Amino acid sequence: MFKFQNCLDFAKKMDENDELKSYREKFIFPCFKDKPVVYFSGNSLGLQPKKAALYVQEELEDWASFGVEGHLLSRRPWYSYHEQLTEMAAAIVGAKPIEVVVTHSLTTNLHLLMVSFYRPQGKRTKILCEAKAFPSDQYVLESQLLFHGLSKDHLVEISPRKGENLIREEDLQTLIEQLGDELALIMIGGVNYYTGQLFDMKRITALGHSVGAKVGFDLAHAAGNINLELHEWGVDFAAWCGYKYLNSSPGGVSGIFVHERYAFDLSLPRFAGWWGYDKTKRFKMEAGFEPMPGAEGWQLSNAPVLTMAVHLAALEIFHQAGMKAIGEKRDSLTSYLEYIIDDVSTRNNSCSFELITPRDKTKRGSQLSISVKGQGKSLFDAISKEGVFADWREPNVIRLAPAPLYNSYEDCFRFGEVLQTAIQ
Ligand SMILES: *Cc1c(COP(=O)(O)O)cnc(C)c1O
């Protein structure tokens, strides 16, 4: 292995040798005064694909030209619009097409999936999740318990040990084994949004199944970031949003995964809507719900074509690049940013920041969270003023996400320069 260097020439050389370097041109970077922008907020809102405007414009044109007939006559018929997204979305999460559908938004999908997969019965009532889960997930879990007439005591949270930042997987295992036949469901973020810790989803799924629990993952910070094999791992269900690593517009559409083993399982209860109804008979409009096989059976409403047009533009980019190449650059780019942060940190021993994201690259994706002691917020404000897009999470964490499709090694170098100046 060659050694990283904190200098512009080195960063530029890395960019020259980057097989994904041309992908940067496929995205639009925000403007920031007269300064070059370092966009490390792709874990909050990914950048806009240049093609998105064209695809949205085409749907507006077809709507203007065809009116209601556009459902069948537009260039990408709205009636089946979501179907053209399925294979590309499935490839991103390591699923078979029958296991995936793009629909609704993330929190909605979590509820819909929990209605089917959280079925407390007898003493098997508990849900295991990570402490300090993303707030929306906490509200989902609590309100699902209430919906079943259960108190919050049925929610079991796993925390890092005292004085540590990350959850130990051996603790997770112990807890799953202890809960045993009281455990109904494990619902965890595949990547923790705050620390960037990546969980071993294959292992957690096997552990959950070994005690008879269902296992689902919120992949908001994992889809388009981590190399996933949801089918192989045997995960029961999962959901993710389209607008973080997947660059598909603010509030854009979400994806769901339901394992193939349930594709024809009519015994699962669900909240149904007409778009989940067997499409060959949908327009007979008869009473009595007959679901589409697979994930499509969880759709409620007809497809929001305009946001799906953006998603189509983004998925095409992922399809072209492939998750394998994306994953390789993710690891290399994130390691380079880590090296830069360490270098700045050692050169300024008066300032103290600590990387709370795992240093093991098999335990993280393209996110680094730094915990800043003391003047954290003012340091964050100072780098923001210099054109760095990062985000601040109370009480003292700066999150940075170098996205492999559009960030460069030069971005990491520039970030180091800005950080160095801000510290001084
Ligand atoms: C971003 C995010 C959400 C957001 O949910 P929406 O329904 O898309 O607003 C939920 N959960 C997690 C873990 C997230 O990271």
The ligand as an SDF file (V2000), in Angstrom:
LIG
                    3D

 15 15  0  0  0  0  0  0  0  0999 V2000
  -33.5220   10.3590    6.9430 C   0  0  0  0  0  0  0  0  0  0  0  0
  -34.1360    9.3630    7.8290 C   0  0  0  0  0  0  0  0  0  0  0  0
  -35.5260    9.2840    7.9860 C   0  0  0  0  0  0  0  0  0  0  0  0
  -36.4200   10.2890    7.2940 C   0  0  0  0  0  0  0  0  0  0  0  0
  -37.6870    9.7860    7.0760 O   0  0  0  0  0  0  0  0  0  0  0  0
  -38.6640   10.4520    6.0010 P   0  0  0  0  0  0  0  0  0  0  0  0
  -39.8960    9.6750    6.1500 O   0  0  0  0  0  0  0  0  0  0  0  0
  -38.0140   10.2830    4.6570 O   0  0  0  0  0  0  0  0  0  0  0  0
  -38.8070   11.8980    6.3380 O   0  0  0  0  0  0  0  0  0  0  0  0
  -36.0380    8.2920    8.7960 C   0  0  0  0  0  0  0  0  0  0  0  0
  -35.2300    7.4150    9.4320 N   0  0  0  0  0  0  0  0  0  0  0  0
  -33.8820    7.4700    9.3050 C   0  0  0  0  0  0  0  0  0  0  0  0
  -33.0110    6.4850   10.0180 C   0  0  0  0  0  0  0  0  0  0  0  0
  -33.3030    8.4540    8.5230 C   0  0  0  0  0  0  0  0  0  0  0  0
  -31.9800    8.5270    8.4180 O   0  0  0  0  0  0  0  0  0  0  0  0
  1  2  1  0
  2  3  1  0
  2 14  2  0
  3  4  1  0
  3 10  2  0
  4  5  1  0
  5  6  1  0
  6  7  2  0
  6  8  1  0
  6  9  1  0
 10 11  1  0
 11 12  2  0
 12 13  1  0
 12 14  1  0
 14 15  1  0
M  END
$$$$
